[in-house]
Amino acid sequence: MANTATISFTLTPPKPKTPTLSSFPSKSNLNLKSKPNPFSITYTTPSLLKSLPNDSATSITTTTTSPSYRNLKARLRSGETLYGIFLLTFSPTLAEIAGLSGYDFVVIDMEHGHGTISDTLPCLHALAASQTAAIIRVPETTATWAKKALDLGPQGIMFPMVESAKSAAKAVSFCRFPPTGVRGSAHPIVRASSYGIDEGYLNNYLDEVLIMCQVESEEGVKNIDKIVAVDGVDCIQMGPLDLSASMGYLWDPGNKKVREALTEAERKVLKRKSEKDDVFLSGFALPFDGPKDLRSRGYHMVSGASDVGLFRNAAVEDVVRFKETLIEDDEDSDREELDKDADEKYWSE
């Protein structure tokens, strides 16, 4: 009789442990990542060859790791205020630095960034290594882009320029498999399901993905109460720059009329939040409207910077600082020459 081999798996999933943010990241609270909890996989394989000295079962135990952080949706529902950054360079190194620095989430921006799906994947790898949630902002609200983004397995997806309840409902349908949506299915082989290893993916995928709709136009603000009422919309991302442009104030995003429209939109989202507790408010800080201001007005997700902006500011400051030292050196040299001339004139007299 031929020997048979059986493989049994014993999985002990980790208990989620997530630090709670009481404030935005600072030097005193940047240690936001807990160590991953291991789970063990035990393989029990009977001997296949009679020539082996022992015909009893051989146990091989290997240990791997699984992220211990809860997903964005769970953290928002627990009342946390989350702080993030936009990534436009598609640099895995900068993505990893952002994660290690303590950001709660990183938005990989395919709308304004140059990168593609292929450029996004290495950034997701880097963020996963630093246990940081990734959100993909797709270039446009279409089924194709949503499918490609979601198959990569981000914790959130952001749809730009949502202006009506119909548009919001379409965005949600792009994220759901039939019969409740139109998302194309390749779940046995894509990264989102751990390439088919996660057998429970279809049972919980909607609990794992934060669906974000951007309201960033005058028309969108006009319809925002209907947009937030769409089943499946988890978060409204306000877009003050595009909003100001749509209102005729491209060069003046801080205009009083723009801020009044933004405030009214915020009020309607927060009203829905207080009544149903099923939608959250997200926004990007501006020089005249900083992270602290957004948080004080009830924003649940705040993005304070972009990788391009941070590097630009640091680079400009570095160059200016160096050029200032050259001016100071020249001034010191001129002062020494004046002093020398004065001394020579004194002694010659």
C-alpha positions in Angstrom: 0.0 0.0 0.0 1.4 3.4 -0.9 2.1 5.8 1.9 0.1 9.0 2.0 1.0 12.4 3.3 -1.3 14.7 5.2 -0.6 18.3 6.1 -2.4 20.0 9.0 -2.4 23.7 9.8 -2.8 25.1 13.3 -3.4 28.8 13.1 -3.5 31.1 16.2 -4.2 34.6 14.9 -2.7 37.5 16.9 -4.7 39.6 19.2 -4.8 43.2 17.8 -2.8 45.7 19.7 -3.0 49.2 18.6 -1.6 52.3 20.3 -4.1 55.1 20.8 -3.1 58.5 19.5 -4.0 61.3 22.0 -2.4 63.9 19.7 -0.7 64.2 16.4 2.8 62.7 16.2 5.5 64.6 18.1 8.9 63.8 19.4 7.4 62.4 22.5 4.9 60.0 20.9 6.4 58.7 17.7 6.7 55.1 18.9 3.4 54.1 17.4 4.2 50.6 16.2 3.8 47.6 18.4 5.8 44.5 17.7 4.0 41.9 15.5 2.5 39.0 17.2 3.7 35.7 15.7 1.4 32.8 14.8 2.7 29.3 14.3 2.0 26.9 11.5 2.6 23.2 12.3 3.0 20.7 9.6 2.6 17.0 10.5 3.9 14.6 7.8 4.1 10.8 8.2 7.3 9.2 6.9 7.1 8.5 3.2 10.0 6.1 2.9 10.3 2.8 4.8 14.0 3.2 4.8 13.8 6.1 7.3 14.9 5.0 10.8 11.7 6.1 12.4 8.2 5.5 10.8 6.5 7.9 13.2 5.2 11.3 12.3 7.7 14.1 11.9 6.6 17.5 13.1 8.0 20.7 11.6 7.1 23.9 13.2 7.8 27.3 11.6 6.9 30.7 12.8 6.0 33.7 10.7 4.5 37.0 11.6 1.3 38.9 11.0 0.7 42.6 11.5 -0.7 43.4 14.9 -2.3 46.8 14.0 -6.0 47.1 13.4 -7.2 48.4 10.1 -8.2 52.0 9.5 -11.9 51.4 9.6 -11.7 49.7 13.0 -9.5 52.5 14.4 -11.9 55.2 13.2 -14.8 53.4 14.7 -13.0 53.2 18.0 -12.8 57.0 18.1 -9.2 57.6 17.1 -8.0 60.7 15.1 -5.5 59.5 12.5 -2.7 61.5 11.0 -1.2 60.8 7.6 0.9 62.0 4.6 0.5 61.9 0.8 3.2 60.1 -1.2 3.7 61.5 -4.8 7.2 60.4 -5.5 6.4 56.6 -5.4 9.6 56.1 -3.5 9.6 52.9 -1.4 12.3 54.4 0.7 10.3 57.5 1.5 7.2 55.3 2.1 9.2 53.2 4.6 10.5 56.3 6.3 7.0 57.7 6.6 5.8 54.5 8.2 8.7 54.3 10.6 8.2 58.0 11.5 4.8 57.2 13.0 2.2 58.3 10.4 -1.0 56.3 10.8 -1.6 56.1 7.1 0.1 57.0 3.8 -1.9 58.0 0.7 -0.2 56.7 -2.4 -1.4 59.3 -4.9 -1.9 58.1 -8.5 -4.1 61.1 -9.3 -1.4 63.7 -9.1 1.7 61.5 -8.7 3.5 60.1 -11.7 3.3 56.5 -10.7 1.3 53.6 -11.9 0.1 50.3 -10.4 3.6 48.8 -10.9 5.1 51.7 -9.0 2.6 51.4 -6.2 3.3 47.8 -5.3 6.9 48.4 -3.9 5.5 51.2 -1.8 2.9 48.9 -0.4 5.6 46.4 0.5 7.6 49.1 2.3 4.5 50.3 4.2 3.6 46.7 5.2 7.1 46.2 6.5 6.7 49.3 8.8 3.1 48.2 9.7 1.6 51.3 8.3 -1.8 51.5 6.6 -1.8 52.4 2.9 -4.5 54.2 1.0 -4.5 54.4 -2.8 -5.9 57.4 -4.5 -6.9 56.4 -8.0 -6.7 58.7 -11.0 -10.4 58.6 -11.7 -13.5 57.0 -10.5 -13.8 54.0 -12.7 -14.3 50.3 -12.3 -11.0 49.5 -13.9 -8.8 51.7 -11.7 -10.7 50.5 -8.6 -10.2 46.9 -9.5 -6.5 47.3 -10.0 -6.0 49.3 -6.8 -8.1 47.0 -4.6 -6.4 43.8 -5.9 -3.2 45.2 -4.4 -4.7 45.0 -1.0 -4.6 48.6 0.4 -6.5 49.4 3.6 -8.3 52.3 1.8 -9.2 53.6 -1.6 -9.9 57.2 -2.4 -12.1 58.3 -5.4 -11.5 61.8 -6.8 -14.2 64.4 -7.7 -17.3 62.7 -6.5 -20.1 65.2 -7.1 -23.4 63.3 -6.6 -25.0 60.4 -4.9 -25.0 58.5 -8.2 -21.3 59.0 -8.5 -20.8 57.9 -4.9 -23.0 54.8 -5.4 -20.9 53.8 -8.4 -17.7 54.2 -6.5 -19.0 51.8 -3.8 -20.2 49.3 -6.4 -16.7 49.3 -7.9 -15.4 48.0 -4.5 -18.0 45.2 -4.1 -18.2 41.8 -5.7 -21.4 40.8 -7.4 -24.3 40.6 -6.7 -24.0 43.9 -4.6 -21.3 45.4 -6.9 -19.4 45.1 -10.2 -15.9 44.5 -9.0 -14.1 42.0 -11.1 -13.0 38.8 -9.2 -9.6 37.3 -9.2 -9.5 36.8 -5.4 -7.8 33.4 -5.4 -4.6 34.9 -6.9 -4.3 38.6 -6.0 -2.3 40.3 -3.2 -5.5 41.5 -1.4 -6.3 37.9 -0.4 -2.6 37.1 0.3 -2.6 35.4 -3.1 -5.4 33.1 -2.1 -3.9 32.0 1.2 -6.4 34.0 3.1 -9.5 31.7 2.7 -11.7 34.1 4.7 -11.1 37.1 2.4 -14.5 37.1 0.7 -16.2 37.0 4.1 -14.5 40.1 5.5 -13.1 42.2 2.6 -15.6 45.0 3.1 -14.6 45.3 6.7 -11.0 45.7 5.7 -11.3 48.5 3.1 -12.1 52.1 3.8 -14.0 53.6 0.9 -13.3 57.4 0.6 -15.1 59.8 -1.7 -13.5 63.2 -2.4 -15.8 66.2 -2.4 -13.8 68.9 -4.1 -16.2 71.0 -6.2 -19.0 73.4 -5.8 -21.4 70.8 -7.2 -20.1 68.2 -4.8 -20.6 70.5 -1.8 -24.1 71.2 -3.0 -24.9 67.5 -2.9 -22.8 66.4 0.0 -25.8 65.5 2.3 -26.9 63.0 -0.4 -23.4 61.7 -0.9 -22.8 60.9 2.8 -26.2 59.0 2.8 -25.0 56.5 0.2 -24.6 53.0 1.8 -20.9 52.0 1.8 -19.3 55.5 1.8 -17.1 55.3 4.8 -15.3 58.7 4.6 -15.6 62.1 2.9 -12.2 63.6 1.9 -12.6 67.3 1.5 -10.6 69.0 -1.3 -10.2 72.7 -0.6 -7.9 73.6 -3.5 -10.2 72.1 -6.2 -13.2 73.6 -4.4 -11.7 77.0 -4.5 -10.9 76.6 -8.2 -14.4 75.5 -9.0 -15.8 78.6 -7.2 -13.5 80.9 -9.2 -10.8 81.5 -6.6 -8.0 79.4 -7.9 -5.4 81.8 -6.5 -7.3 82.4 -3.3 -8.2 79.1 -1.5 -8.5 81.0 1.7 -11.2 83.2 0.3 -14.1 83.8 2.7 -16.7 82.3 0.4 -14.6 79.2 -0.1 -14.2 78.7 3.6 -17.9 79.2 4.2 -18.7 76.5 1.6 -16.2 74.2 3.2 -17.6 74.8 6.7 -21.1 74.0 5.5 -19.9 70.8 3.9 -18.2 69.8 7.1 -21.3 70.5 9.1 -23.4 68.2 7.0 -20.9 65.3 7.2 -20.6 65.7 11.0 -24.4 65.8 11.3 -24.6 62.5 9.5 -21.8 61.2 11.8 -23.7 62.2 14.9 -26.9 60.6 13.6 -25.7 57.3 12.0 -22.1 57.1 13.1 -21.2 55.5 9.7 -19.2 58.2 8.0 -16.0 60.0 8.8 -14.5 63.4 7.8 -11.0 63.6 6.3 -9.0 66.5 5.0 -5.6 68.0 4.0 -4.1 70.8 6.0 -3.2 74.1 4.4 -0.9 76.9 5.6 -3.9 78.9 6.8 -5.8 75.8 8.0 -3.4 73.6 9.9 -3.8 70.1 11.3 -4.7 71.4 14.7 -7.5 73.5 13.2 -8.9 70.5 11.2 -8.9 68.3 14.3 -10.6 70.9 16.4 -13.5 71.1 13.8 -14.1 67.3 14.0 -11.9 65.8 11.3 -11.2 62.2 11.9 -8.4 61.8 9.4 -5.9 64.6 8.8 -3.0 64.7 6.3 -0.4 67.4 7.1 2.0 67.2 4.3 3.3 65.4 1.1 6.7 63.9 0.6 7.4 66.4 -2.2 6.4 69.3 0.0 8.5 68.2 2.9 11.6 67.6 0.7 11.1 70.8 -1.2 10.9 72.8 2.1 13.9 71.1 3.6 15.9 71.5 0.4 15.1 75.2 0.0 15.9 75.9 3.6 19.2 74.0 3.3 20.3 76.1 0.3 19.1 79.4 1.9 21.0 78.5 5.1 24.2 77.9 3.2 23.9 81.1 1.1 23.3 83.1 4.3 26.6 81.7 5.6 28.4 83.0 2.4 26.9 86.4 2.9 28.0 86.4 6.6 31.5 85.3 5.6 31.7 88.1 3.0 30.5 90.6 5.5 33.1 89.4 8.0 35.8 89.7 5.4 34.7 93.2 4.5 34.7 94.1 8.1 38.2 92.8 8.6 39.4 94.8 5.5 37.9 98.0 7.0 39.5 97.3 10.3 42.8 96.6 8.6 42.6 99.9 6.6 41.7 101.8 9.7 44.7 100.4 11.6 47.1 101.1 8.7 45.7 104.7 8.4 46.1 105.1 12.2 49.7 104.0 12.2 50.6 105.9 9.1 49.4 109.1 10.8 
